[in-house]
């Protein structure tokens, strides 16, 4: 009898202890940013210690594997509380339409949106009358920022008494002097089409402007327009002046980074992530960055590629409110300073730009407001691919600017016809 009473007593104690201990809610975040994994986990632990909710980051890499996991999870209704589809505006729109991404406008309008660089926040913002007929609003939270500009080797420039070029003509003159000294002027991962697109767009926006870009995408301006031919002729000029490093059109960016890091080229088109990459490849490398060159008499201002690592909230999450609160905490000044120092990335919170330690990173950050605008329409991927491969052909002398313009317009007309047939 005594033993039976003792067992009952133990069971009651166990049940009481279980009911009195409040179990924590867990927010799960999927991401692909392996270089930020350690600091993300530190911040998650810090947040979890002071809140009722715990936060768990799960990394999936490379990005292609991550993207496929997200798509599969969306189809199976298994998305985590916070994630990102990691695609362009078209893919993001498809997730929003399917009800997989929360509209954060109401939260952002409390003053939260004022923390961020406007150009960056716009990348997860949809305006009225957008191509996808989405409700206008803000759908993502920027965590940090990356930008693409031109790195240059300070030691080589000083040795040859070269000034940092600002205009296209100055850029060409610098490249001539480098060639005269048997130094390859310019390298980038032009085996990856998106980097060609980035470089070309800096010229495109100067010559056509935002309105011209939109009209081209809508088919109202043809790729055989003299302005587009002028863009492609710039690549002819650079080819003829031998500014491109040997084998540039077959280089993946990692190979191009190695060429610059080993001082086999004086300049490199690359992203702000290059600061981390070059420090690993050659800690003694001395470099800085400058903007892509301005075209003489260009009608419109110079624009550059700026992007951000965004995170989106799953509207079907049991802890949606807590997920939003965590992202707001993650983008507060204190956490943004930690992220920037640990990862050497530009903080998305513009109020902490002065805390950036690297002078090169500060130069990157100072030009964020010059980013490509977020357009209400997006060019078809087939057309973009044709343009980039055509520029590769120009670089190696297999095509002229006018030949590419004709080929590109033909592809554009084909895509327009396919879209019309599909809608009938």
C-alpha positions as CSV (number, residue, x, y, z in Angstrom):
1,X,0.0,0.0,0.0
2,X,2.8,2.4,0.9
3,X,4.6,1.6,-2.4
4,X,1.3,2.3,-4.3
5,X,0.9,5.7,-2.6
6,X,4.5,6.5,-3.3
7,X,4.0,5.8,-7.1
8,X,0.9,7.9,-7.2
9,X,2.8,10.7,-5.4
10,X,5.7,10.5,-7.9
11,X,3.2,10.7,-10.9
12,X,1.5,13.7,-9.4
13,X,4.8,15.5,-8.9
14,X,5.8,14.7,-12.5
15,X,2.5,16.0,-13.9
16,X,2.7,19.1,-11.8
17,X,6.2,19.9,-12.9
18,X,5.2,19.4,-16.6
19,X,2.2,21.6,-16.3
20,X,4.1,24.3,-14.4
21,X,7.0,24.4,-16.9
22,X,6.0,26.6,-19.9
23,X,7.3,25.1,-23.1
24,X,8.9,27.6,-25.5
25,X,7.5,28.2,-28.9
26,X,10.1,27.7,-31.7
27,X,10.5,29.8,-34.8
28,X,12.3,27.9,-37.6
29,X,14.2,29.9,-40.3
30,X,15.5,28.4,-43.5
31,X,18.3,30.2,-45.2
32,X,21.2,29.6,-47.7
33,X,23.7,32.1,-46.3
34,X,26.4,29.7,-45.0
35,X,28.9,32.6,-44.4
36,X,26.4,34.1,-41.8
37,X,25.6,30.8,-40.1
38,X,27.8,31.2,-37.0
39,X,26.6,34.8,-36.3
40,X,23.0,33.9,-37.0
41,X,23.2,31.1,-34.4
42,X,24.8,33.4,-31.8
43,X,22.0,36.0,-32.3
44,X,19.3,33.3,-32.2
45,X,20.7,32.1,-28.9
46,X,20.8,35.7,-27.5
47,X,17.2,36.3,-28.5
48,X,16.0,32.9,-27.2
49,X,17.5,33.6,-23.8
50,X,15.5,36.7,-23.3
51,X,12.2,35.7,-24.9
52,X,9.5,33.1,-24.5
53,X,10.1,32.0,-28.1
54,X,13.2,30.2,-29.3
55,X,14.7,30.7,-32.8
56,X,16.4,28.0,-34.9
57,X,18.3,28.7,-38.1
58,X,18.6,25.8,-40.6
59,X,21.1,26.2,-43.5
60,X,20.7,24.5,-46.9
61,X,23.4,25.0,-49.5
62,X,24.2,25.5,-52.3
63,X,21.5,27.9,-53.3
64,X,20.1,25.6,-56.0
65,X,19.5,22.9,-53.4
66,X,17.9,25.4,-51.1
67,X,15.6,26.8,-53.8
68,X,14.4,23.3,-54.7
69,X,13.7,22.5,-51.0
70,X,11.6,25.6,-50.7
71,X,9.6,24.8,-53.8
72,X,9.0,21.2,-52.6
73,X,8.0,22.4,-49.1
74,X,5.6,25.0,-50.6
75,X,3.8,22.2,-52.6
76,X,3.6,20.0,-49.5
77,X,2.5,22.8,-47.1
78,X,5.7,22.3,-45.1
79,X,7.3,25.8,-45.3
80,X,9.0,27.1,-42.1
81,X,8.0,30.2,-40.2
82,X,10.6,32.4,-42.0
83,X,12.4,31.7,-45.3
84,X,12.9,33.2,-48.8
85,X,12.0,31.7,-52.2
86,X,15.4,33.2,-53.4
87,X,14.2,34.2,-56.9
88,X,13.5,37.2,-59.0
89,X,10.3,39.4,-58.7
90,X,8.4,37.0,-60.9
91,X,9.1,34.0,-58.6
92,X,8.5,36.0,-55.5
93,X,5.1,37.1,-56.9
94,X,4.1,33.5,-57.6
95,X,4.7,32.7,-53.9
96,X,2.7,35.7,-52.8
97,X,-0.2,34.8,-55.1
98,X,-0.2,31.3,-53.7
99,X,-0.5,32.7,-50.1
100,X,3.0,31.6,-49.0
101,X,4.3,35.1,-48.2
102,X,2.9,37.6,-45.7
103,X,2.2,41.2,-46.6
104,X,4.3,43.2,-44.1
105,X,3.1,46.7,-45.0
106,X,1.0,47.2,-41.9
107,X,4.1,46.3,-39.7
108,X,6.5,48.4,-41.8
109,X,4.2,51.4,-41.6
110,X,4.8,51.7,-37.9
111,X,8.2,53.3,-38.6
112,X,10.0,50.1,-39.2
113,X,10.5,50.8,-43.0
114,X,12.3,54.0,-42.2
115,X,15.2,52.0,-40.9
116,X,16.1,50.7,-44.3
117,X,17.8,52.1,-47.5
118,X,14.9,53.0,-49.7
119,X,16.5,51.4,-52.8
120,X,16.9,48.1,-50.9
121,X,13.4,47.9,-49.4
122,X,11.9,48.5,-52.9
123,X,13.3,45.2,-54.0
124,X,10.6,43.3,-52.0
125,X,8.0,46.0,-52.6
126,X,5.2,45.9,-55.3
127,X,3.7,49.1,-56.5
128,X,0.3,49.8,-57.9
129,X,-0.5,48.4,-61.4
130,X,2.4,45.9,-61.3
131,X,2.8,43.2,-63.9
132,X,1.6,40.5,-61.6
133,X,-1.6,42.3,-60.4
134,X,-0.5,41.9,-56.8
135,X,-1.7,44.1,-54.0
136,X,0.7,47.0,-53.5
137,X,2.8,46.4,-50.4
138,X,6.1,45.4,-48.7
139,X,6.6,41.6,-48.6
140,X,10.1,41.1,-47.2
141,X,12.7,42.2,-44.6
142,X,16.2,43.0,-45.8
143,X,18.9,41.6,-43.5
144,X,22.0,43.0,-45.2
145,X,23.1,44.5,-48.5
146,X,25.5,43.6,-51.3
147,X,26.6,45.8,-54.2
148,X,28.6,45.3,-57.4
149,X,31.3,47.9,-58.4
150,X,34.8,47.7,-59.8
151,X,37.7,46.7,-57.6
152,X,41.1,48.1,-58.5
153,X,44.6,47.1,-57.3
154,X,46.0,50.2,-55.5
155,X,49.6,49.0,-55.7
156,X,49.5,48.7,-59.5
157,X,47.7,52.0,-59.9
158,X,50.2,53.8,-57.7
159,X,53.2,52.2,-59.5
160,X,51.9,53.4,-62.9
161,X,50.6,56.7,-61.5
162,X,47.1,56.0,-62.7
163,X,44.0,57.9,-61.5
164,X,40.8,56.2,-60.7
165,X,38.6,56.6,-63.9
166,X,35.2,58.2,-63.7
167,X,34.2,58.4,-67.3
168,X,34.2,55.7,-70.0
169,X,37.0,57.5,-71.9
170,X,39.1,57.7,-68.8
171,X,38.5,54.0,-68.2
172,X,39.7,53.2,-71.7
173,X,42.8,55.3,-71.3
174,X,43.7,53.6,-68.0
175,X,43.3,50.2,-69.7
176,X,45.6,51.3,-72.5
177,X,48.3,52.2,-70.0
178,X,47.9,48.8,-68.2
179,X,48.2,46.9,-71.5
180,X,51.3,48.9,-72.4
181,X,52.8,47.6,-69.1
182,X,51.7,44.0,-69.9
183,X,49.0,44.0,-67.2
184,X,45.6,42.6,-67.9
185,X,43.2,45.5,-67.3
186,X,39.9,44.0,-66.4
187,X,38.4,40.7,-65.2
188,X,35.1,39.3,-64.1
189,X,33.2,36.1,-64.1
190,X,31.7,36.6,-67.6
191,X,31.2,32.9,-67.9
192,X,28.2,33.6,-65.6
193,X,25.6,35.5,-67.7
194,X,24.2,37.4,-64.8
195,X,27.4,39.3,-64.3
196,X,27.5,40.4,-68.0
197,X,23.9,41.6,-67.5
198,X,24.9,43.6,-64.4
199,X,27.8,45.3,-66.3
200,X,25.7,46.0,-69.3
201,X,22.8,47.5,-67.3
202,X,25.0,50.2,-65.9
203,X,25.4,51.4,-69.5
204,X,21.8,50.6,-70.5
205,X,20.3,52.8,-67.7
206,X,22.6,55.7,-68.7
207,X,21.5,55.6,-72.3
208,X,17.8,54.6,-72.1
209,X,16.8,55.6,-68.6
210,X,14.1,53.9,-66.5
211,X,11.3,54.7,-68.9
212,X,13.3,53.4,-71.9
213,X,14.0,50.2,-70.1
214,X,10.3,49.7,-69.3
215,X,9.3,50.5,-72.8
216,X,11.8,48.0,-74.2
217,X,10.5,45.2,-71.9
218,X,6.9,46.0,-73.0
219,X,8.0,45.8,-76.7
220,X,7.5,49.5,-77.4
221,X,11.2,50.2,-78.0
222,X,13.0,47.7,-80.2
223,X,16.4,46.3,-79.5
224,X,17.4,47.6,-83.0
225,X,16.9,51.1,-81.7
226,X,20.1,53.2,-82.0
227,X,20.3,53.6,-78.2
228,X,20.6,49.8,-77.8
229,X,23.2,49.6,-80.6
230,X,25.1,52.3,-78.7
231,X,25.2,50.0,-75.6
232,X,26.5,47.1,-77.6
233,X,29.1,49.3,-79.4
234,X,30.7,50.0,-76.0
235,X,31.5,46.3,-75.7
236,X,33.0,46.5,-79.2
237,X,35.1,49.4,-78.1
238,X,36.3,47.6,-75.0
239,X,37.1,44.5,-77.1
240,X,39.1,46.5,-79.6
241,X,41.1,48.2,-76.8
242,X,41.8,44.8,-75.3
243,X,40.6,45.6,-71.9
244,X,39.2,42.1,-71.1
245,X,41.4,39.4,-69.4
246,X,42.2,36.3,-71.4
247,X,39.4,33.7,-71.2
248,X,37.0,36.1,-69.5
249,X,33.8,34.7,-71.2
250,X,34.4,31.2,-69.9
251,X,35.4,32.2,-66.3
252,X,33.1,31.5,-63.4
253,X,33.4,34.3,-60.9
254,X,35.5,32.3,-58.4
255,X,38.2,31.9,-61.1
256,X,38.0,35.7,-61.9
257,X,38.3,36.5,-58.2
258,X,41.5,34.4,-58.1
259,X,42.9,36.3,-61.1
260,X,42.4,39.6,-59.3
261,X,43.6,38.3,-55.9
262,X,46.9,37.0,-57.4
263,X,47.4,40.5,-59.1
264,X,47.1,39.1,-62.7
265,X,44.5,41.8,-63.5
266,X,44.3,45.3,-62.3
267,X,40.5,45.7,-62.1
268,X,37.6,43.4,-61.4
269,X,33.9,43.8,-61.6
270,X,32.7,42.0,-58.4
271,X,30.4,42.3,-55.4
272,X,31.0,43.6,-51.9
273,X,31.4,39.9,-50.9
274,X,34.8,40.1,-52.6
275,X,36.1,41.7,-49.5
276,X,35.8,38.4,-47.7
277,X,36.9,36.4,-50.7
278,X,40.1,38.4,-51.4
279,X,41.1,38.5,-47.7
280,X,41.1,34.7,-47.8
281,X,43.0,34.4,-51.1
282,X,45.6,37.1,-50.5
283,X,45.5,38.9,-47.2
284,X,48.2,41.4,-48.4
285,X,46.2,42.6,-51.4
286,X,45.7,46.4,-51.4
287,X,42.6,47.5,-53.2
288,X,39.6,49.9,-53.3
289,X,36.5,50.2,-55.5
290,X,35.0,52.7,-57.9
291,X,31.7,53.0,-59.8
292,X,31.3,51.7,-63.3
293,X,32.3,54.5,-65.8
294,X,30.0,57.3,-66.9
295,X,29.3,57.7,-70.6
296,X,30.0,61.1,-72.1
297,X,26.8,63.1,-72.7
298,X,24.6,60.3,-71.3
299,X,21.1,61.5,-70.8
300,X,20.5,59.6,-67.6
301,X,22.4,59.0,-64.3
302,X,24.7,56.1,-63.7
303,X,23.0,53.1,-61.9
304,X,24.6,50.1,-60.3
305,X,23.5,46.6,-59.1
306,X,22.4,46.5,-55.4
307,X,20.7,43.6,-53.8
308,X,19.9,42.3,-50.3
309,X,19.4,39.1,-48.4
310,X,15.7,39.2,-47.7
311,X,13.7,37.0,-45.4
312,X,9.9,36.5,-45.8
313,X,7.3,35.4,-43.3
314,X,5.0,32.4,-43.9
315,X,1.4,33.6,-43.3
316,X,0.4,30.1,-42.4
317,X,2.9,30.0,-39.5
318,X,1.5,29.3,-36.0
319,X,3.9,31.9,-34.8
320,X,3.5,34.6,-37.4
321,X,3.4,37.5,-35.0
322,X,6.5,36.2,-33.2
323,X,8.3,35.7,-36.5
324,X,7.7,39.4,-37.4
325,X,8.9,40.5,-34.0
326,X,12.1,38.5,-34.4
327,X,12.9,40.0,-37.8
328,X,12.3,43.5,-36.4
329,X,14.7,42.7,-33.5
330,X,17.3,41.3,-36.0
331,X,17.2,44.6,-38.0
332,X,17.6,46.8,-34.9
333,X,20.8,48.8,-34.8
334,X,22.6,46.6,-32.2
335,X,22.1,43.4,-34.1
336,X,22.9,45.0,-37.4
337,X,26.2,46.3,-36.1
338,X,27.1,42.7,-35.0
339,X,26.1,41.2,-38.3
340,X,28.1,43.8,-40.3
341,X,31.3,43.3,-38.2
342,X,31.1,39.5,-38.2
343,X,30.2,39.0,-41.9
344,X,31.7,42.2,-43.5
345,X,28.5,42.9,-45.3
346,X,26.7,46.2,-45.6
347,X,23.9,46.5,-42.9
348,X,20.4,46.9,-44.2
349,X,19.7,49.4,-41.4
350,X,20.9,52.7,-42.8
351,X,21.3,54.2,-39.3
352,X,24.4,52.1,-38.6
353,X,26.4,52.8,-41.8
354,X,28.8,54.9,-39.8
355,X,29.7,51.8,-37.8
356,X,31.1,49.9,-40.8
357,X,34.8,49.2,-40.1
358,X,36.1,48.6,-43.6
359,X,36.8,51.7,-45.7
360,X,36.1,49.7,-48.9
361,X,32.8,48.5,-47.5
362,X,32.0,52.2,-46.7
363,X,32.6,53.1,-50.3
364,X,30.2,50.4,-51.4
365,X,27.6,51.6,-48.9
366,X,27.9,55.2,-50.0
367,X,26.5,54.4,-53.4
368,X,23.5,52.3,-52.5
369,X,21.1,55.1,-53.5
370,X,22.4,54.8,-57.1
371,X,21.0,51.3,-57.5
372,X,19.0,50.1,-60.5
373,X,15.3,51.0,-59.9
374,X,12.8,48.2,-59.2
375,X,10.7,48.1,-62.4
376,X,7.0,47.1,-62.5
377,X,7.8,44.6,-65.4
378,X,10.6,42.1,-65.9
379,X,12.3,41.1,-69.1
380,X,11.9,37.5,-70.2
381,X,14.8,35.2,-69.3
382,X,15.2,34.0,-72.9
383,X,15.7,37.6,-74.1
384,X,18.2,38.3,-71.3
385,X,20.1,35.1,-72.1
386,X,20.3,36.0,-75.8
387,X,21.6,39.4,-74.9
388,X,24.3,38.1,-72.5
389,X,25.5,35.4,-74.9
390,X,25.5,37.9,-77.7
391,X,27.8,40.2,-75.6
392,X,30.1,37.2,-75.0
393,X,30.2,36.8,-78.8
394,X,31.1,40.5,-79.3
395,X,33.9,40.2,-76.7
396,X,35.5,37.4,-78.7
397,X,34.9,39.1,-82.1
398,X,32.2,36.7,-83.4
399,X,29.4,39.3,-83.6
400,X,29.0,43.0,-84.2
401,X,26.8,45.3,-82.2
402,X,24.3,45.6,-85.0
403,X,24.2,41.8,-85.5
404,X,23.4,41.3,-81.8
405,X,20.7,44.0,-82.0
406,X,19.0,42.2,-84.9
407,X,19.3,38.8,-83.2
408,X,17.9,40.2,-79.9
409,X,14.9,41.8,-81.5
410,X,14.1,38.6,-83.3
411,X,14.2,36.7,-80.0
412,X,12.0,39.4,-78.4
413,X,9.4,39.1,-81.1
414,X,9.4,35.4,-80.7
415,X,8.8,35.6,-77.0
416,X,6.0,38.1,-77.5
417,X,4.3,35.7,-80.0
418,X,4.6,32.8,-77.5
419,X,3.0,34.9,-74.8
420,X,0.1,35.9,-77.0
421,X,-0.4,32.3,-78.1
422,X,-0.3,31.2,-74.5
423,X,-3.0,33.7,-73.4
424,X,-5.4,32.7,-76.2
